[in-house]
Amino acid sequence: MTDNVQLLNNVSQQQYELHLDGLLVSLASYLERGEVTVIPHTETLPAYGGRGLAGRLVAFALDDLRSRGRKLEPACPFVADFVRKHPDYQDLLA
């Protein structure tokens, strides 16, 4: 992908964000409960669907959780499905 993609953890908003050419196009909200991070919701602007952006965002979020020693509760069906399809992330499950 040649687009300018920026991935970040917006701690103040409790959401992971994917910005494309400066526009917020995908997000994954989260709640921290003890040692577990719950991701209840992900969304991507409809005009940007089907480009794999949500998958990139979720992988970024899960890599961040792993780097911080956190566990995951994938309350969002998209995140739960992503973990099922990528067994290398199943160790994060709470």
Order of alpha helices (4+ residues) and beta strands (2+ residues): beta-beta-beta-beta-alpha-beta-alpha
